[in-house]
Amino acid sequence: MKKDIEANFTIENAKSIAGALNKYIKTSDNPVIDLSVVKKIDLSGIQLLIAAHKTGEKLGKPVYFTGNITKNIYDLLNDNGFSLVHLESDEKLFTVRRSSREF
């Protein structure tokens, strides 16, 4: 089951997004977060992506992302030292990594 998130993945929505992501990750067997609807992201949003990944790790559940992201979002991730790494087994799923290493 995929989880859609808010269009503005920013500091203004960070608290509600964090709560929704934590609940979703805890209750899902295979958490996949759909970033297709995200139109705006800031560094707080990127931190939430990393936090989602870390929450999944703590629970023993890999958290993956899916969806077509805008060029602006891709550029912001890239400009801040992050990259999208697609799974070999499923090109639609990816993780967000920092400095070419798992966080």
Residue frames as qw, qx, qy, qz and C-alpha x, y, z in Angstrom:
[[0.000, 0.888, 0.459, 0.000, 0.00, 0.00, 0.00],
 [0.415, 0.351, 0.000, 0.840, 1.32, 3.44, -0.98],
 [0.227, -0.732, -0.418, 0.488, 1.09, 6.57, 1.12],
 [0.295, 0.704, 0.217, 0.609, 0.43, 9.87, -0.63],
 [0.409, -0.432, -0.343, 0.727, 1.73, 12.93, 1.16],
 [0.105, 0.871, 0.281, -0.389, 0.92, 16.63, 1.13],
 [0.598, 0.719, 0.143, 0.324, 1.79, 18.84, -1.84],
 [0.083, 0.851, -0.315, 0.411, 3.87, 21.19, 0.32],
 [0.884, -0.212, -0.303, 0.287, 6.53, 19.16, 2.10],
 [0.247, 0.627, -0.212, 0.708, 7.78, 22.16, 4.05],
 [0.190, 0.069, -0.647, 0.735, 8.43, 23.42, 7.57],
 [0.454, -0.132, 0.085, -0.877, 4.85, 24.73, 7.79],
 [0.868, -0.056, -0.222, -0.441, 3.50, 21.18, 7.41],
 [0.339, 0.429, -0.810, 0.212, 6.39, 19.30, 9.04],
 [0.340, -0.179, 0.726, -0.570, 4.59, 18.34, 12.26],
 [0.792, 0.211, 0.244, -0.518, 1.50, 16.92, 10.54],
 [0.721, 0.484, -0.470, -0.155, 3.55, 15.16, 7.85],
 [0.123, 0.427, -0.839, 0.313, 5.91, 13.64, 10.45],
 [0.536, -0.056, 0.630, -0.559, 2.96, 12.30, 12.43],
 [0.833, 0.358, 0.016, -0.421, 1.27, 10.85, 9.36],
 [0.575, 0.529, -0.625, -0.013, 4.49, 9.25, 8.10],
 [0.101, -0.355, 0.838, -0.403, 5.33, 7.72, 11.49],
 [0.691, 0.090, 0.484, -0.529, 1.83, 6.25, 11.82],
 [0.800, 0.474, -0.200, -0.310, 1.95, 4.91, 8.26],
 [0.387, 0.530, -0.747, 0.110, 5.40, 3.35, 8.64],
 [0.287, -0.247, 0.798, -0.468, 4.45, 1.69, 11.93],
 [0.699, 0.206, 0.486, -0.483, 1.24, 0.19, 10.52],
 [0.729, 0.565, -0.240, -0.302, 2.43, -0.81, 7.04],
 [0.920, -0.148, 0.306, 0.193, 4.24, -4.05, 6.23],
 [0.630, 0.152, 0.337, 0.682, 5.99, -2.53, 3.20],
 [0.014, 0.836, 0.231, -0.497, 5.97, 1.27, 3.46],
 [0.452, 0.270, 0.434, 0.731, 6.12, 3.09, 0.13],
 [0.004, -0.713, -0.273, 0.646, 5.72, 6.87, 0.12],
 [0.491, 0.586, 0.488, 0.421, 4.44, 8.42, -3.11],
 [0.275, -0.491, -0.023, 0.826, 6.13, 11.76, -3.82],
 [0.281, 0.424, 0.622, 0.595, 4.17, 12.43, -7.02],
 [0.101, -0.869, -0.455, -0.164, 1.94, 15.05, -5.40],
 [0.488, -0.619, -0.072, 0.611, 4.82, 17.01, -3.84],
 [0.412, 0.825, 0.200, 0.331, 5.10, 20.40, -5.53],
 [0.029, 0.841, -0.314, 0.439, 7.25, 22.17, -2.95],
 [0.873, -0.319, -0.265, 0.258, 9.92, 20.88, -0.59],
 [0.003, -0.890, 0.349, -0.292, 12.42, 22.58, 1.67],
 [0.287, 0.431, -0.798, 0.309, 15.24, 21.30, 3.87],
 [0.509, -0.163, 0.600, -0.595, 12.71, 20.34, 6.54],
 [0.877, 0.258, -0.017, -0.405, 10.99, 18.16, 3.96],
 [0.619, 0.470, -0.623, 0.089, 14.28, 16.49, 3.09],
 [0.098, -0.363, 0.769, -0.516, 14.89, 15.87, 6.80],
 [0.744, 0.007, 0.356, -0.565, 11.47, 14.22, 7.00],
 [0.840, 0.369, -0.351, -0.186, 12.43, 11.87, 4.15],
 [0.360, 0.432, -0.753, 0.342, 15.57, 10.89, 6.06],
 [0.392, -0.231, 0.619, -0.640, 13.60, 10.52, 9.30],
 [0.874, 0.135, 0.018, -0.467, 11.12, 8.23, 7.54],
 [0.715, 0.404, -0.568, 0.057, 13.99, 6.09, 6.33],
 [0.109, 0.378, -0.750, 0.532, 15.52, 5.93, 9.84],
 [0.644, -0.125, 0.386, -0.649, 12.15, 5.09, 11.42],
 [0.906, 0.231, -0.219, -0.280, 11.79, 2.20, 9.01],
 [0.504, 0.437, -0.691, 0.277, 15.30, 0.99, 9.82],
 [0.227, -0.321, 0.665, -0.635, 14.53, 1.01, 13.55],
 [0.766, 0.051, 0.329, -0.551, 11.39, -1.04, 12.91],
 [0.465, -0.151, 0.838, 0.244, 13.14, -3.42, 10.52],
 [0.544, 0.654, 0.524, -0.031, 11.10, -2.19, 7.54],
 [0.365, -0.046, 0.339, 0.866, 12.79, -0.63, 4.53],
 [0.262, 0.767, 0.348, -0.472, 11.00, 2.58, 3.51],
 [0.427, 0.133, 0.549, 0.706, 10.92, 3.33, -0.19],
 [0.233, 0.591, 0.110, -0.764, 9.71, 6.28, -2.22],
 [0.433, 0.342, 0.728, 0.407, 7.97, 6.30, -5.57],
 [0.226, 0.873, 0.376, -0.215, 6.52, 8.78, -8.03],
 [0.521, 0.524, 0.158, 0.655, 7.63, 11.32, -10.56],
 [0.346, -0.704, -0.227, 0.577, 9.23, 14.25, -8.79],
 [0.342, 0.936, 0.086, 0.009, 9.57, 17.69, -10.31],
 [0.669, 0.457, -0.186, 0.556, 12.89, 18.98, -11.57],
 [0.147, -0.763, 0.236, -0.583, 12.88, 21.62, -8.84],
 [0.814, -0.502, 0.206, -0.209, 12.64, 18.97, -6.13],
 [0.941, 0.142, -0.015, 0.307, 15.26, 16.82, -7.80],
 [0.411, 0.653, -0.199, 0.605, 17.59, 19.84, -8.04],
 [0.416, -0.741, 0.251, -0.464, 17.05, 20.77, -4.37],
 [0.946, -0.292, 0.142, 0.015, 17.90, 17.23, -3.28],
 [0.829, 0.335, -0.021, 0.448, 20.94, 17.14, -5.53],
 [0.185, 0.769, -0.174, 0.586, 22.16, 20.63, -4.56],
 [0.514, -0.678, 0.325, -0.413, 22.05, 19.64, -0.89],
 [0.017, -0.504, 0.859, -0.083, 24.15, 16.51, -1.31],
 [0.667, 0.067, 0.665, -0.330, 21.41, 13.91, -1.72],
 [0.260, 0.250, -0.728, -0.582, 20.80, 11.50, -4.53],
 [0.838, 0.065, 0.173, -0.513, 17.96, 9.23, -5.58],
 [0.033, -0.348, 0.926, 0.145, 18.97, 5.61, -5.83],
 [0.785, 0.080, -0.199, -0.581, 16.61, 3.31, -7.72],
 [0.720, -0.233, 0.641, -0.131, 16.21, -0.30, -6.72],
 [0.046, 0.313, -0.829, -0.461, 17.58, -2.79, -9.21],
 [0.140, 0.248, 0.958, -0.022, 14.52, -5.00, -8.71],
 [0.127, 0.779, 0.614, 0.004, 11.96, -2.22, -9.26],
 [0.364, 0.234, 0.133, 0.892, 12.85, 1.00, -11.10],
 [0.241, -0.730, -0.353, -0.533, 9.72, 2.71, -9.74],
 [0.664, -0.724, -0.168, 0.087, 11.04, 2.55, -6.17],
 [0.499, 0.551, -0.312, 0.591, 13.95, 4.58, -4.84],
 [0.591, -0.620, -0.318, 0.407, 15.67, 5.68, -1.68],
 [0.126, 0.945, -0.109, 0.280, 17.20, 9.02, -0.83],
 [0.847, -0.224, -0.131, 0.464, 20.86, 8.86, 0.13],
 [0.082, -0.982, 0.163, 0.059, 23.42, 11.39, 1.28],
 [0.083, -0.774, 0.617, 0.121, 27.04, 11.44, 0.11],
 [0.669, 0.330, -0.621, -0.240, 26.77, 8.14, -1.80],
 [0.195, 0.100, -0.918, 0.330, 26.39, 6.12, 1.39],
 [0.462, -0.548, -0.662, -0.218, 23.44, 4.70, 3.25],
 [0.121, -0.570, 0.298, -0.756, 22.44, 6.95, 6.16]]
